[in-house]
Amino acid sequence: MSALLTRPASAPSRAPRGDRVRARAELSLPVALVVAAASGLVLSFAYPGAGIWVLAFPGVAGALVALRGRGFRSGVLVGLVFGVVFWFSLVDWVTLFLGPVPLLALGTLEALLVALGSGLIAVLYRSTARLWPSAGGRVVLTPLLVAATWTAREVVAGTWPYGGFDWGAVALSQSQSPFAYLSAWFGTTGLSFVLVWLTALGVALATEPRALGVLRLQAALPRVLAMAVVTGALLAIPTFPITVTGSMRVAAVQPNSHAGYFDPKYDPAANLEQTVRATSPALGKEVDLVVWPEGAAMYDPITDRGLQQQLEYVTQAVGAPLLTGAITERGGRTYNSSLLWSNGGIAELYDKVRPVPFGEYVPDRAFWTPFAPDLLKLIGRDYTPGTRSSVMQVGRARVGVNICFDIVDDGLILGSVQQGAQLLIAQTNNADFGDTDENEQQLAIARLRAIETGRALMSDSTVASTTAIGPDGRTLAAAKPFTTQTLVVDLPLASGITPAVAFGVPLGATIALLGGVLPVLLAVLARRPRRRAPDARG
């Protein structure tokens, strides 16, 4: 008995090597910063103009590898480097007319949001490693949580501040990839979640420790097979069926005018005359609708009798209603509008819901003007956000209208289809961005929206990327950039709604909520001291 009482307690058994908690970062900080910078650049190449969509996966993967095992502060630093390189590469087109200040402001803000999101992802990796130290926790649970947190950051960036700027979402790099059609099922926010989850899963499988005695090749084969099965299962999801109920012949005019707001040759009267002349190919084509781009009728067609006569002349000559971008004033407020001119007057009117901050209006002007007075004074008028429905009745068809950067607004685009839109029209004036990647990036978003909603979409520009897109994302017709051209295309009218239209907004909001809250909650739980099991003593 005495011998039993004095026997030393046996040492606790050690956890298997694969189940130990990672307590330290897998990359040193200098190496992580280099990897983050390279990953940001690689990810930017996934978007148009390089348009190498597959690079989205190594771009995201590199960022995640650089964050694994880090604390919040070093995670923020790594994320900041990643965000700066990514955003300054992606949107360098904002410098064309206005110089570096807009890029510095926009790129820095978006990079800071990326940095905060990256800090949360770093915390998440540490917390899940402590709370669920098994292989199942690392491979099954952690990638889901990482994807939710990444997506939450995208949602925040797309809504805040001043309405946000949802331009760099991972999903928007995939408009011509085999994954694009998944947006009809999950929406663009849900597609970002799926893509980041797939990448995080690949990172988890690639870095999972081998069991003792297992050769490298023996460990790699089942992991590669697992990724192949998961990827194949995603790509095997069938394309959502589209019900076509008819067609509408649309004539979209690309006038190739000096329509840039900051173009020294900008002349509204000359631009209008050029647009009227450019419409002539639609004569005798029995079109159902003529579309002019954003801002084509810069004078106020509500009050300007001369402009009204011009619009009536076009509709009478072509024999079809005219949908034109215009600047309108009502009640002392200025709106960026799209109006349908038919039978001698304005039949329908939509005002842009999301004017671009620091582009179409200056929020909190008195506060921001001292920081860049010469630049902000160029924005002489402040557009008022619209409140009207974006769905118009054109003959027997319901048409959803959006203006320029409206195209990134989930609620507006999906909401227009919920309100019965059978066809989408996207009017834009991207002349201020010249021959830059902005044109193709915006068109890529429009293409993804067509797939997501199951609706044909006509993107009509003042200068470039005027394109007719089918409900499946295929190009039906396209104007050559920086030429005067009118596309006459029979666009299918569709009915029914995709799962993305029905559930995309609440699904995205749920993912964002979980992705924002869970990292904080898990960090709190992971810091709680663990209770030790009582010693078994006789």
BABAMAR-818883 format. One record per residue (C-alpha): residue in one letter; x, y, z. Coordinates in nm, 2 decimals. Each point is the difference from the previous one (the first is absolute). Layout:
R   resn       xx       yy       zz
R      A        X        Y        Z
...
end
This chain:
R   resn       xx       yy       zz
R      M     0.00     0.00     0.00
R      S     0.27     0.24     0.09
R      A     0.19    -0.07    -0.32
R      L    -0.32     0.07    -0.19
R      L    -0.05     0.33     0.17
R      T     0.35     0.12    -0.06
R      R     0.03    -0.11    -0.36
R      P     0.05     0.31    -0.23
R      A    -0.29     0.09    -0.21
R      S     0.04    -0.11    -0.36
R      A     0.07     0.29    -0.25
R      P    -0.31     0.10    -0.20
R      S     0.00    -0.15    -0.34
R      R     0.10     0.24    -0.28
R      A    -0.25     0.09    -0.26
R      P     0.07    -0.15    -0.34
R      R     0.22     0.22    -0.21
R      G    -0.28     0.09    -0.24
R      D    -0.23     0.12     0.28
R      R     0.22     0.24     0.19
R      V    -0.11     0.37     0.01
R      R     0.20     0.23    -0.22
R      A     0.13     0.26     0.24
R      R     0.23     0.18    -0.24
R      A    -0.03     0.16    -0.34
R      E     0.10    -0.23    -0.28
R      L     0.19     0.28    -0.18
R      S     0.23     0.25     0.15
R      L    -0.14     0.36    -0.02
R      P     0.24     0.12    -0.27
R      V    -0.08    -0.31    -0.21
R      A    -0.37     0.04     0.06
R      L     0.01     0.36    -0.12
R      V     0.17    -0.10    -0.32
R      V    -0.25    -0.28    -0.06
R      A    -0.29     0.24     0.07
R      A     0.13     0.26    -0.24
R      A     0.05    -0.27    -0.27
R      S    -0.35    -0.14     0.06
R      G    -0.17     0.33    -0.03
R      L     0.16     0.06    -0.34
R      V    -0.08    -0.36    -0.11
R      L    -0.37     0.05     0.11
R      S    -0.03     0.33    -0.20
R      F     0.10    -0.19    -0.31
R      A    -0.31    -0.22     0.03
R      Y    -0.21     0.30    -0.09
R      P    -0.03     0.17    -0.34
R      G     0.21     0.12    -0.17
R      A     0.25    -0.29     0.05
R      G    -0.31    -0.21     0.07
R      I     0.18    -0.32     0.11
R      W    -0.28    -0.11     0.22
R      V     0.18    -0.31     0.13
R      L     0.25     0.23     0.18
R      A    -0.27     0.09     0.25
R      F     0.08    -0.33     0.18
R      P     0.37     0.04     0.05
R      G    -0.06     0.37     0.08
R      V    -0.24    -0.08     0.28
R      A     0.21    -0.31     0.11
R      G     0.31     0.21     0.04
R      A    -0.17     0.25     0.22
R      L    -0.14    -0.28     0.22
R      V     0.33    -0.17     0.04
R      A     0.16     0.33     0.10
R      L    -0.27     0.04     0.27
R      R     0.00    -0.35     0.15
R      G     0.12     0.00     0.36
R      R     0.04     0.38     0.03
R      G    -0.15     0.22     0.27
R      F    -0.24     0.28    -0.08
R      R     0.25     0.28    -0.03
R      S     0.24    -0.18    -0.22
R      G    -0.30    -0.13    -0.20
R      V    -0.11     0.36    -0.06
R      L     0.35     0.09    -0.12
R      V     0.01    -0.30    -0.24
R      G    -0.35     0.08    -0.12
R      L     0.09     0.37    -0.05
R      V     0.29    -0.09    -0.23
R      F    -0.22    -0.24    -0.19
R      G    -0.28     0.25    -0.03
R      V     0.22     0.29    -0.11
R      V     0.16    -0.20    -0.28
R      F    -0.34    -0.16    -0.11
R      W    -0.21     0.32     0.00
R      F     0.27     0.23    -0.15
R      S     0.05    -0.25    -0.28
R      L    -0.38    -0.06    -0.06
R      V    -0.13     0.36    -0.02
R      D     0.30     0.20    -0.13
R      W    -0.24     0.12    -0.27
R      V    -0.14     0.27     0.23
R      T     0.32     0.20    -0.05
R      L    -0.06     0.06    -0.38
R      F    -0.15     0.35     0.03
R      L     0.03     0.08     0.37
R      G     0.35    -0.11     0.09
R      P     0.11    -0.20     0.30
R      V    -0.21     0.15     0.27
R      P    -0.32    -0.21    -0.06
R      L     0.21    -0.32    -0.03
R      L     0.17     0.08     0.33
R      A    -0.33     0.07     0.17
R      L    -0.19    -0.29    -0.14
R      G     0.28    -0.25     0.01
R      T     0.10     0.08     0.35
R      L    -0.35    -0.02     0.14
R      E    -0.07    -0.33    -0.17
R      A     0.34    -0.13     0.12
R      L    -0.08     0.09     0.36
R      L    -0.32    -0.20    -0.02
R      V     0.20    -0.29    -0.14
R      A     0.24     0.04     0.28
R      L    -0.27    -0.02     0.27
R      G    -0.16    -0.30    -0.17
R      S     0.34    -0.17    -0.02
R      G     0.06     0.06     0.37
R      L    -0.33    -0.18     0.08
R      I     0.10    -0.29    -0.23
R      A     0.34    -0.03     0.18
R      V    -0.18     0.00     0.34
R      L    -0.24    -0.26    -0.14
R      Y     0.28    -0.23    -0.10
R      R     0.15     0.01     0.35
R      S    -0.34    -0.03     0.18
R      T    -0.11    -0.30    -0.20
R      A     0.34    -0.17     0.04
R      R    -0.05     0.03     0.38
R      L    -0.37    -0.09     0.02
R      W     0.00    -0.28    -0.26
R      P     0.36    -0.13    -0.02
R      S    -0.09    -0.31    -0.20
R      A     0.04    -0.05    -0.37
R      G    -0.37     0.03    -0.04
R      G     0.00     0.35     0.15
R      R     0.28     0.11    -0.22
R      V    -0.13    -0.15    -0.33
R      V    -0.38     0.01     0.04
R      L    -0.09     0.29     0.23
R      T     0.27     0.26    -0.03
R      P    -0.03     0.04    -0.38
R      L    -0.37     0.07     0.03
R      L     0.06     0.26     0.27
R      V     0.29     0.16    -0.19
R      A    -0.22     0.03    -0.32
R      A    -0.28     0.16     0.21
R      T     0.24     0.26     0.14
R      W     0.15     0.08    -0.33
R      T    -0.35     0.04    -0.15
R      A    -0.11     0.22     0.29
R      R     0.28     0.24    -0.07
R      E    -0.11     0.01    -0.37
R      V    -0.35     0.08     0.11
R      V     0.11     0.28     0.23
R      A     0.22     0.15    -0.27
R      G    -0.30    -0.01    -0.24
R      T    -0.22     0.19     0.24
R      W     0.22     0.23     0.21
R      P     0.08     0.28     0.00
R      Y    -0.24     0.21    -0.21
R      G    -0.15    -0.31    -0.16
R      G     0.34    -0.18    -0.04
R      F     0.19    -0.11    -0.31
R      D    -0.07    -0.37    -0.08
R      W     0.25    -0.03    -0.28
R      G     0.26    -0.24     0.12
R      A    -0.21    -0.29     0.11
R      V     0.16    -0.33    -0.09
R      A    -0.32    -0.11    -0.18
R      L     0.04     0.29    -0.25
R      S     0.32    -0.15    -0.14
R      Q    -0.19    -0.31    -0.12
R      S    -0.24     0.13    -0.26
R      Q     0.14    -0.22    -0.27
R      S     0.12    -0.29     0.22
R      P    -0.17    -0.34     0.04
R      F    -0.12     0.12     0.34
R      A    -0.19     0.30    -0.13
R      Y    -0.33    -0.19    -0.04
R      L     0.00    -0.07     0.38
R      S    -0.10     0.36     0.05
R      A    -0.35    -0.09    -0.12
R      W    -0.02    -0.23     0.30
R      F     0.18     0.19     0.27
R      G     0.02     0.36    -0.12
R      T     0.33     0.19    -0.04
R      T     0.05     0.02     0.38
R      G    -0.06    -0.38     0.03
R      L     0.23    -0.06    -0.29
R      S     0.28     0.19     0.18
R      F    -0.06    -0.22     0.30
R      V     0.02    -0.32    -0.20
R      L     0.32     0.10    -0.18
R      V     0.18     0.11     0.32
R      W    -0.13    -0.32     0.18
R      L     0.14    -0.21    -0.28
R      T     0.33     0.18     0.02
R      A     0.02    -0.02     0.38
R      L    -0.08    -0.37    -0.02
R      G     0.29    -0.05    -0.24
R      V     0.24     0.19     0.23
R      A    -0.12    -0.21     0.30
R      L     0.05    -0.33    -0.19
R      A     0.34     0.11    -0.14
R      T     0.14     0.10     0.35
R      E    -0.16    -0.29     0.20
R      P     0.29    -0.18     0.17
R      R     0.07    -0.35    -0.12
R      A    -0.04    -0.29     0.24
R      L     0.32    -0.16     0.12
R      G     0.15    -0.25    -0.24
R      V    -0.21     0.12    -0.30
R      L     0.19     0.09    -0.31
R      R    -0.05     0.34    -0.16
R      L    -0.16    -0.14    -0.31
R      Q    -0.23    -0.23     0.20
R      A    -0.12     0.30     0.20
R      A    -0.04     0.22    -0.31
R      L    -0.21    -0.23    -0.22
R      P    -0.32    -0.01     0.23
R      R     0.02     0.38     0.05
R      V     0.01     0.06    -0.38
R      L    -0.28    -0.25    -0.05
R      A    -0.21     0.18     0.27
R      M     0.05     0.34    -0.17
R      A    -0.09    -0.15    -0.33
R      V    -0.32    -0.16     0.13
R      V    -0.11     0.32     0.17
R      T     0.08     0.22    -0.30
R      G    -0.17    -0.25    -0.23
R      A    -0.31    -0.01     0.22
R      L    -0.03     0.38    -0.02
R      L     0.05     0.00    -0.38
R      A    -0.26    -0.28    -0.03
R      I    -0.28     0.22     0.14
R      P    -0.23     0.05    -0.30
R      T    -0.05     0.33    -0.17
R      F    -0.32     0.16     0.13
R      P    -0.27    -0.03    -0.27
R      I    -0.12     0.32    -0.17
R      T    -0.35     0.03    -0.13
R      V    -0.01     0.22    -0.31
R      T    -0.34     0.16    -0.07
R      G     0.07     0.22    -0.30
R      S     0.25     0.25    -0.13
R      M     0.06     0.37    -0.04
R      R     0.20     0.16    -0.28
R      V     0.22     0.26     0.16
R      A     0.22     0.26    -0.18
R      A     0.28     0.11     0.23
R      V     0.19     0.31    -0.11
R      Q     0.37     0.05     0.08
R      P     0.06     0.36    -0.12
R      N     0.38     0.01     0.08
R      S    -0.04     0.36     0.10
R      H     0.21     0.22     0.24
R      A    -0.23    -0.08     0.28
R      G     0.25     0.00     0.29
R      Y    -0.09     0.24     0.27
R      F     0.37     0.10     0.04
R      D     0.08    -0.01    -0.38
R      P     0.11     0.35    -0.11
R      K    -0.19    -0.07    -0.33
R      Y    -0.32    -0.07     0.19
R      D    -0.30     0.17    -0.18
R      P    -0.35    -0.12     0.09
R      A    -0.16     0.15    -0.32
R      A     0.26    -0.16    -0.22
R      N    -0.03    -0.33     0.18
R      L    -0.38     0.00    -0.05
R      E     0.04     0.07    -0.37
R      Q     0.25    -0.28    -0.03
R      T    -0.24    -0.24     0.18
R      V    -0.29     0.09    -0.23
R      R     0.21    -0.06    -0.31
R      A     0.13    -0.33     0.14
R      T    -0.36    -0.13     0.03
R      S    -0.06     0.00    -0.37
R      P     0.09    -0.37    -0.05
R      A    -0.31    -0.09     0.20
R      L    -0.22     0.15    -0.27
R      G    -0.22    -0.25    -0.17
R      K     0.11    -0.29     0.23
R      E    -0.35    -0.03     0.18
R      V     0.16     0.04     0.34
R      D    -0.20    -0.01     0.32
R      L     0.22     0.23     0.20
R      V     0.29     0.24    -0.07
R      V     0.26     0.04     0.28
R      W     0.23     0.29     0.05
R      P     0.27    -0.01     0.27
R      E     0.03     0.18     0.33
R      G    -0.01     0.38    -0.03
R      A    -0.07     0.00    -0.37
R      A    -0.27     0.27     0.04
R      M     0.19     0.23     0.24
R      Y    -0.25     0.29    -0.02
R      D    -0.31    -0.05     0.21
R      P    -0.26    -0.17    -0.22
R      I    -0.27     0.08     0.25
R      T     0.03     0.38    -0.07
R      D     0.20     0.04    -0.32
R      R    -0.23     0.02    -0.30
R      G     0.28    -0.02    -0.25
R      L     0.12    -0.33     0.15
R      Q    -0.35    -0.13     0.01
R      Q    -0.03     0.06    -0.37
R      Q     0.33    -0.19    -0.06
R      L    -0.13    -0.30     0.20
R      E    -0.33     0.00    -0.18
R      Y     0.17     0.02    -0.34
R      V     0.20    -0.31     0.08
R      T    -0.30    -0.20     0.12
R      Q    -0.20     0.10    -0.30
R      A     0.28    -0.08    -0.24
R      V     0.08    -0.34     0.15
R      G    -0.36    -0.09     0.09
R      A     0.09    -0.11     0.36
R      P     0.03     0.14     0.35
R      L     0.33     0.15     0.10
R      L     0.17    -0.07     0.33
R      T     0.26     0.26     0.07
R      G     0.22     0.11     0.28
R      A    -0.06     0.36     0.11
R      I     0.07     0.26     0.27
R      T    -0.33     0.12     0.15
R      E    -0.09     0.25     0.27
R      R    -0.31    -0.01     0.21
R      G    -0.07     0.19     0.32
R      G     0.34     0.16     0.01
R      R     0.17    -0.34    -0.01
R      T     0.22    -0.15    -0.28
R      Y    -0.03    -0.36    -0.11
R      N     0.19    -0.23    -0.23
R      S    -0.30    -0.14    -0.18
R      S    -0.11    -0.25    -0.26
R      L    -0.33     0.09    -0.18
R      L    -0.22    -0.18    -0.25
R      W    -0.12     0.24    -0.27
R      S    -0.31    -0.13    -0.18
R      N    -0.30     0.16    -0.17
R      G     0.12     0.35     0.04
R      G     0.09     0.00     0.36
R      I     0.17    -0.17     0.30
R      A    -0.17    -0.34     0.05
R      E     0.23    -0.13     0.28
R      L     0.28     0.15     0.21
R      Y     0.27    -0.15     0.23
R      D     0.25     0.19     0.20
R      K     0.33    -0.16     0.09
R      V    -0.02    -0.15     0.35
R      R     0.37     0.00     0.07
R      P     0.18     0.31    -0.12
R      V     0.37    -0.05     0.02
R      P     0.15     0.17     0.31
R      F     0.28     0.24    -0.10
R      G    -0.10    -0.05    -0.36
R      E    -0.36     0.11    -0.03
R      Y    -0.03     0.17     0.34
R      V     0.22     0.09     0.29
R      P    -0.13    -0.14     0.33
R      D     0.07     0.23     0.30
R      R     0.15     0.25    -0.25
R      A     0.09     0.26     0.27
R      F     0.21    -0.26     0.18
R      W     0.18    -0.15    -0.30
R      T     0.06     0.30    -0.21
R      P     0.30     0.13     0.20
R      F     0.18    -0.33    -0.07
R      A    -0.01     0.04    -0.38
R      P    -0.17     0.34    -0.09
R      D     0.12     0.02    -0.36
R      L    -0.12    -0.36    -0.07
R      L    -0.33     0.02     0.17
R      K    -0.10     0.33    -0.15
R      L     0.00    -0.18    -0.34
R      I    -0.32    -0.18     0.12
R      G    -0.22     0.30    -0.04
R      R    -0.33    -0.17     0.06
R      D    -0.12    -0.26     0.25
R      Y    -0.24    -0.26    -0.13
R      T    -0.28    -0.11     0.23
R      P    -0.06    -0.37     0.05
R      G    -0.32    -0.11    -0.17
R      T    -0.30    -0.18     0.15
R      R    -0.19    -0.11    -0.31
R      S    -0.04    -0.36    -0.12
R      S     0.26    -0.10    -0.26
R      V    -0.25    -0.22    -0.18
R      M    -0.17     0.15    -0.31
R      Q    -0.29    -0.12    -0.21
R      V     0.12     0.01    -0.37
R      G    -0.28    -0.13    -0.22
R      R    -0.09    -0.34     0.13
R      A     0.33    -0.05     0.17
R      R     0.13     0.09     0.35
R      V     0.36     0.14    -0.02
R      G     0.23     0.05     0.30
R      V     0.22     0.31    -0.04
R      N     0.33     0.08     0.18
R      I     0.24     0.28    -0.05
R      C     0.38    -0.06     0.01
R      F     0.12    -0.11     0.35
R      D    -0.36    -0.10     0.08
R      I     0.12    -0.33    -0.15
R      V     0.18    -0.10     0.33
R      D    -0.31     0.05     0.22
R      D    -0.14    -0.34     0.09
R      G    -0.32     0.14     0.13
R      L    -0.07     0.21    -0.31
R      I     0.08    -0.26    -0.26
R      L    -0.16    -0.30     0.17
R      G    -0.29     0.22     0.12
R      S    -0.08     0.10    -0.36
R      V    -0.04    -0.36    -0.10
R      Q    -0.22    -0.06     0.31
R      Q    -0.22     0.28    -0.13
R      G    -0.05    -0.17    -0.33
R      A     0.29     0.12    -0.23
R      Q     0.03    -0.24    -0.30
R      L     0.30     0.18    -0.14
R      L     0.28     0.22     0.15
R      I     0.15     0.32    -0.15
R      A     0.32     0.14     0.14
R      Q     0.08     0.36    -0.12
R      T     0.34     0.13     0.07
R      N     0.23     0.29    -0.08
R      N     0.36    -0.13     0.05
R      A     0.16     0.26    -0.22
R      D     0.19     0.15     0.30
R      F     0.19    -0.33     0.03
R      G     0.12    -0.01    -0.36
R      D     0.15    -0.32    -0.14
R      T     0.07    -0.15     0.35
R      D    -0.10    -0.32     0.17
R      E    -0.31     0.17     0.15
R      N    -0.20    -0.07    -0.31
R      E     0.06    -0.37     0.00
R      Q    -0.03    -0.03     0.38
R      Q    -0.35     0.16    -0.01
R      L    -0.10    -0.22    -0.29
R      A     0.11    -0.30     0.19
R      I    -0.22     0.10     0.29
R      A    -0.29     0.04    -0.24
R      R     0.06    -0.34    -0.15
R      L    -0.01    -0.16     0.35
R      R    -0.32     0.19     0.07
R      A    -0.16    -0.15    -0.31
R      I     0.09    -0.35     0.11
R      E    -0.10     0.07     0.36
R      T    -0.35     0.13    -0.09
R      G    -0.06    -0.22    -0.30
R      R    -0.07     0.30    -0.21
R      A     0.14     0.13    -0.33
R      L     0.19     0.33     0.06
R      M     0.08     0.28    -0.24
R      S     0.30     0.21     0.12
R      D     0.00     0.33    -0.19
R      S     0.30     0.23     0.03
R      T     0.10     0.33    -0.13
R      V     0.33    -0.12    -0.13
R      A     0.09    -0.36     0.07
R      S    -0.13    -0.35     0.09
R      T    -0.35     0.04    -0.14
R      T    -0.10    -0.37     0.01
R      A    -0.31    -0.22    -0.01
R      I     0.02    -0.28     0.25
R      G    -0.23    -0.31     0.01
R      P    -0.15    -0.14     0.32
R      D     0.28    -0.26     0.00
R      G     0.27     0.26    -0.02
R      R     0.08    -0.05    -0.37
R      T     0.08     0.30    -0.21
R      L    -0.28     0.05    -0.26
R      A     0.15     0.30    -0.16
R      A     0.27     0.26     0.08
R      A     0.10     0.34    -0.13
R      K     0.37     0.07    -0.07
R      P     0.13     0.22     0.27
R      F     0.05     0.37    -0.08
R      T    -0.20    -0.01    -0.32
R      T    -0.34     0.14    -0.09
R      Q    -0.23    -0.30    -0.03
R      T    -0.36    -0.11     0.06
R      L    -0.07    -0.36     0.09
R      V    -0.34    -0.13    -0.10
R      V    -0.06    -0.32     0.19
R      D    -0.30    -0.23     0.07
R      L     0.03    -0.05     0.38
R      P    -0.19    -0.28     0.17
R      L    -0.26     0.08     0.26
R      A     0.00    -0.23     0.30
R      S    -0.24    -0.08     0.28
R      G     0.04    -0.17     0.33
R      I     0.27     0.07     0.26
R      T     0.33    -0.17     0.08
R      P     0.09    -0.11     0.35
R      A     0.24     0.30     0.02
R      V    -0.29     0.24    -0.07
R      A    -0.22    -0.17     0.26
R      F     0.26    -0.05     0.28
R      G     0.32     0.17    -0.11
R      V    -0.03     0.31     0.21
R      P    -0.10    -0.17     0.33
R      L     0.26    -0.27    -0.06
R      G     0.27     0.25    -0.05
R      A    -0.11     0.20     0.31
R      T     0.00    -0.32     0.21
R      I     0.35    -0.10    -0.11
R      A     0.12     0.35     0.07
R      L    -0.15     0.01     0.35
R      L     0.15    -0.34     0.09
R      G     0.33     0.09    -0.15
R      G     0.01     0.32     0.20
R      V    -0.12    -0.13     0.33
R      L     0.15    -0.35     0.03
R      P     0.37     0.10    -0.01
R      V    -0.05     0.23     0.30
R      L    -0.21    -0.26     0.19
R      L     0.25    -0.28    -0.07
R      A     0.29     0.22     0.11
R      V    -0.17     0.06     0.33
R      L    -0.07    -0.37     0.05
R      A     0.36    -0.09    -0.10
R      R     0.14     0.23     0.27
R      R    -0.20    -0.16     0.28
R      P     0.23    -0.23     0.21
R      R    -0.07    -0.37    -0.04
R      R    -0.10    -0.20     0.30
R      R     0.24    -0.26     0.10
R      A    -0.13    -0.35     0.06
R      P     0.02    -0.10     0.37
R      D     0.29    -0.24     0.08
R      A    -0.11    -0.36     0.05
R      R     0.15    -0.09     0.34
R      G    -0.08    -0.29     0.22
end
